[in-house]
Amino acid sequence: MYVPSEAVYYEIMQEHEDLHMYAHEYRVMVVSPNTFSHFLQVVLMGIERSKLHEQAKRIWEILKGVQKETRKFGDRLSVLHRHITNAKGAMDTVSGEYMKLSGKVDEIKLIDAYDKSKERTKSGE
């Protein structure tokens, strides 16, 4: 029940307790301009709290999804790391074998060059 005067509201609350109790029994809220404004602010805060609660729930669900995707990404990254490590090991092995093979080819070139220089020295004698 809206009482449009602060003075009248104060009088009801202080001097007419039976009227106040009667209103309370029937769930009637007696308000003045100031108390009504405060009541509306409390209602507004409740609505905002409800909205914040729902947003927090949505954010929580999103974060749980991000956590799950992060775990999956970590697993995939681990597999990729293992593959790259294996590929590097294979590359190092192949590179070493190539160096050995290249050394043998160089030996053949040296033998060939040695043989050619011997032939020149024999023919030049």
trRosetta pair geometry for C-beta under 8 A, 3 or more apart (Angstrom, degrees):
i j d omega theta_ij theta_ji phi_ij phi_ji
1 23 6.4 -95 13 -133 125 131
1 28 5.4 32 -21 167 101 114
1 29 7.1 -179 17 83 60 43
1 30 5.1 -16 61 -106 98 65
1 31 7.2 162 76 22 45 70
2 31 5.7 -29 -108 71 59 93
2 32 8.0 114 -161 -113 60 19
2 36 6.2 27 -120 -79 96 145
3 8 5.2 -146 174 100 118 107
3 9 4.2 153 87 -78 134 86
3 12 6.4 -147 -83 6 163 146
3 30 6.3 26 -16 -176 115 91
3 31 6.9 179 23 85 78 38
3 32 5.4 -38 74 -94 96 67
4 8 7.6 30 63 47 56 133
4 32 7.9 104 -147 -149 6 63
4 33 6.8 49 -153 -51 47 98
5 8 4.0 75 74 12 110 106
5 9 6.5 -174 90 -11 56 85
5 32 7.2 -62 93 -141 27 102
6 9 5.6 -56 -147 38 31 115
6 10 6.2 34 154 -22 66 106
6 32 5.0 85 -106 178 57 144
6 33 6.5 -65 -60 35 87 98
6 34 6.3 45 -103 1 112 114
7 10 5.7 -53 -148 34 29 112
7 11 6.5 32 151 -21 63 105
8 11 5.5 -52 -150 34 34 115
8 12 6.5 36 152 -21 66 102
8 32 7.9 157 70 -109 76 106
9 12 5.8 -53 -151 33 31 111
9 13 6.3 23 155 -14 65 110
9 30 7.0 162 -141 149 88 102
9 31 7.5 -25 -128 150 135 23
9 32 3.5 -69 -33 -74 171 116
9 35 7.2 -173 177 12 151 126
10 13 5.9 -60 -145 41 29 107
10 14 6.0 12 162 -6 67 116
10 32 7.6 19 -37 -65 68 152
11 14 6.3 -67 -137 46 23 99
11 15 5.4 -27 -176 25 65 119
11 16 7.2 42 136 1 71 104
12 15 7.2 -64 -108 53 12 80
12 16 5.1 -48 -149 50 53 117
12 19 5.9 -86 -161 91 93 134
12 20 6.6 134 149 -64 86 92
12 30 6.3 -125 118 169 141 151
13 16 7.8 4 -24 53 11 76
13 20 6.1 85 -121 -85 52 137
13 30 7.3 -177 -73 100 89 132
16 19 4.0 10 143 20 115 119
16 20 6.4 134 104 -18 73 86
17 20 5.3 -54 -150 39 40 115
17 21 6.1 41 151 -21 71 104
18 21 5.7 -51 -143 37 32 111
18 22 6.2 37 153 -23 64 105
19 22 5.6 -50 -145 35 31 115
19 23 6.5 31 154 -18 63 104
19 30 8.0 71 131 -69 97 155
20 23 5.9 -55 -151 36 29 110
20 24 6.4 29 151 -19 64 108
20 30 6.5 -92 -118 20 72 145
21 24 5.6 -54 -146 38 32 113
21 25 6.3 39 152 -27 65 103
22 25 5.7 -50 -150 28 29 115
22 26 6.9 5 159 4 62 107
23 26 6.4 -72 -153 50 30 94
23 28 4.1 -93 -163 78 81 104
23 29 7.3 137 153 -84 115 10
23 30 5.2 45 132 -38 168 105
24 27 7.4 28 -173 -82 34 30
24 28 7.4 -88 -57 53 22 66
29 39 7.2 123 143 -121 147 154
31 35 4.5 -146 -148 95 79 105
31 36 4.0 104 147 -68 132 82
31 39 5.9 -64 -115 -5 142 145
32 35 4.9 80 41 18 76 101
32 36 6.6 -140 83 -10 31 91
33 36 6.0 -58 -142 36 22 111
33 37 6.5 25 157 -20 60 107
34 37 5.8 -56 -152 33 30 111
34 38 6.5 25 153 -14 65 106
35 38 5.5 -52 -147 40 36 111
35 39 6.1 43 151 -25 67 104
36 39 5.4 -49 -145 34 32 115
36 40 6.4 33 154 -18 64 103
37 40 5.9 -54 -151 36 30 110
37 41 6.5 32 150 -20 63 105
38 41 5.5 -53 -149 35 34 114
38 42 6.5 36 152 -20 66 102
39 42 5.7 -53 -152 34 32 111
39 43 6.5 33 150 -18 64 104
40 43 5.5 -51 -148 36 35 113
40 44 6.2 38 152 -20 66 105
41 44 5.5 -52 -146 37 32 114
41 45 6.3 35 152 -20 64 104
42 45 5.6 -51 -147 36 32 112
42 46 6.5 37 151 -22 63 103
43 46 5.6 -53 -153 33 32 115
43 47 6.6 32 151 -18 65 103
44 47 5.7 -52 -150 35 33 110
44 48 6.3 31 152 -16 66 106
45 48 5.6 -54 -145 40 33 111
45 49 6.2 39 152 -24 65 105
46 49 5.5 -50 -146 33 30 114
46 50 6.5 33 152 -21 62 103
47 50 5.6 -52 -153 32 32 113
47 51 6.6 32 150 -18 64 103
48 51 5.6 -52 -150 36 35 112
48 52 6.2 36 151 -19 67 105
49 52 5.6 -54 -146 38 31 112
49 53 6.3 37 152 -24 64 104
50 53 5.6 -51 -149 32 31 114
50 54 6.6 28 154 -15 63 104
51 54 5.9 -57 -152 37 32 108
51 55 6.3 30 151 -16 66 107
52 55 5.6 -55 -145 40 32 111
52 56 6.1 36 154 -23 66 106
53 56 5.7 -52 -147 35 29 113
53 57 6.6 32 151 -21 62 102
54 57 5.6 -49 -151 32 34 113
54 58 6.6 33 151 -16 64 103
55 58 5.6 -53 -150 37 35 111
55 59 6.2 35 152 -19 67 105
56 59 5.6 -52 -144 38 32 112
56 60 6.2 39 152 -24 64 104
57 60 5.6 -52 -148 33 30 115
57 61 6.6 31 153 -18 63 103
58 61 5.7 -53 -151 35 33 111
58 62 6.4 34 151 -18 65 104
59 62 5.6 -54 -149 36 34 113
59 63 6.3 34 152 -19 67 106
60 63 5.7 -55 -148 37 30 111
60 64 6.5 33 152 -21 64 103
61 64 5.7 -50 -149 33 32 112
61 65 6.6 34 150 -18 63 104
62 65 5.6 -56 -155 36 33 113
62 66 6.4 35 149 -20 67 104
63 66 5.4 -48 -144 35 36 113
63 67 6.3 41 153 -23 65 102
64 67 5.6 -49 -149 33 32 115
64 68 6.6 34 151 -19 63 103
65 68 5.7 -53 -149 35 33 111
65 69 6.3 28 154 -14 66 108
66 69 5.8 -57 -145 42 31 109
66 70 6.1 37 153 -26 65 106
67 70 5.6 -52 -147 32 29 115
67 71 6.7 32 153 -20 61 101
68 71 5.8 -52 -156 31 32 112
68 72 6.7 30 149 -15 64 105
69 72 5.5 -52 -148 38 36 112
69 73 6.1 39 152 -21 68 106
70 73 5.6 -52 -144 38 31 113
70 74 6.3 36 153 -22 64 105
71 74 5.7 -54 -149 34 30 114
71 75 6.6 31 153 -19 63 103
72 75 5.8 -55 -153 34 32 111
72 76 6.4 27 152 -14 66 107
73 76 5.8 -57 -148 40 32 109
73 77 6.1 35 152 -22 66 108
74 77 5.6 -53 -143 36 30 114
74 78 6.4 35 154 -23 63 103
75 78 5.7 -53 -153 31 31 114
75 79 6.7 30 151 -16 64 103
76 79 5.7 -51 -151 35 35 111
76 80 6.3 36 151 -18 66 106
77 80 5.6 -53 -146 39 32 113
77 81 6.2 38 152 -24 65 104
78 81 5.6 -51 -147 33 30 114
78 82 6.5 32 152 -19 62 104
79 82 5.7 -54 -152 35 32 113
79 83 6.5 32 151 -18 65 105
80 83 5.6 -54 -148 37 33 111
80 84 6.3 30 155 -17 67 106
81 84 5.8 -55 -145 38 29 109
81 85 6.2 32 154 -20 64 107
82 85 5.7 -54 -147 36 29 113
82 86 6.4 28 154 -17 64 106
83 86 5.7 -55 -148 38 30 110
83 87 6.2 30 153 -20 66 107
84 87 5.5 -52 -143 38 32 112
84 88 6.3 35 154 -21 65 103
85 88 5.8 -51 -148 34 30 111
85 89 6.5 31 152 -18 62 105
86 89 5.6 -54 -150 36 33 113
86 90 6.3 32 152 -17 66 105
87 90 5.6 -53 -147 38 32 111
87 91 6.2 36 151 -22 65 105
88 91 5.5 -52 -146 36 32 114
88 92 6.3 34 153 -21 65 103
89 92 5.7 -52 -148 34 31 111
89 93 6.5 30 153 -18 64 105
90 93 5.7 -54 -149 37 33 112
90 94 6.2 29 155 -15 67 108
91 94 5.8 -56 -143 41 29 108
91 95 6.0 33 156 -22 65 109
92 95 5.7 -54 -143 37 27 114
92 96 6.4 30 155 -20 62 105
93 96 5.8 -56 -153 35 29 111
93 97 6.5 25 152 -15 64 107
94 97 5.6 -55 -148 39 33 111
94 98 6.2 38 152 -23 66 105
95 98 5.6 -51 -147 34 31 114
95 99 6.5 35 152 -22 63 102
96 99 5.7 -51 -151 31 32 112
96 100 6.7 33 151 -18 64 102
97 100 5.6 -51 -152 34 36 113
97 101 6.3 34 151 -17 67 106
98 101 5.6 -55 -146 40 32 111
98 102 6.0 35 153 -22 67 108
99 102 5.6 -51 -142 38 29 114
99 103 6.4 36 153 -23 61 103
100 103 5.7 -54 -154 32 30 114
100 104 6.7 28 150 -17 63 103
101 104 5.7 -54 -153 34 34 111
101 105 6.5 34 150 -19 66 103
102 105 5.6 -51 -148 35 34 112
102 106 6.4 37 150 -20 64 103
103 106 5.6 -52 -149 35 33 113
103 107 6.5 39 149 -23 64 101
104 107 5.4 -46 -151 30 36 116
104 108 6.7 39 149 -20 64 99
105 108 5.6 -49 -153 32 36 113
105 109 6.6 38 147 -20 65 102
106 109 5.4 -50 -150 35 36 114
106 110 6.4 40 150 -21 66 102
107 110 5.6 -52 -150 34 33 113
107 111 6.4 34 151 -19 65 102
108 111 5.7 -51 -148 35 33 111
108 112 6.2 34 151 -19 65 106
109 112 5.6 -55 -147 39 31 112
109 113 6.1 30 153 -18 66 107
110 113 5.6 -54 -143 39 30 110
110 114 6.1 34 154 -23 64 107
111 114 5.6 -54 -147 36 29 114
111 115 6.3 30 154 -19 64 105
112 115 5.8 -53 -148 35 29 111
112 116 6.4 28 154 -18 63 107
113 116 5.8 -54 -147 37 31 111
113 117 6.4 29 155 -18 65 106
114 117 5.9 -57 -148 37 29 108
114 118 6.5 32 151 -21 63 105
115 118 5.7 -53 -151 33 33 113
115 119 6.5 34 152 -21 65 104
116 119 5.6 -51 -150 32 34 113
116 120 6.6 35 152 -20 64 104
117 120 5.6 -50 -149 34 36 114
117 121 6.5 34 154 -18 65 105
118 121 5.8 -58 -149 38 31 108
118 122 6.3 29 153 -18 66 107
119 122 5.8 -57 -149 38 31 110
119 123 6.2 21 157 -11 66 111
120 123 6.0 -59 -141 44 28 104
120 124 5.8 22 159 -15 65 116
121 124 5.7 -58 -136 43 28 109
121 125 6.8 50 156 -47 59 93
122 125 6.0 -36 -158 -1 31 117
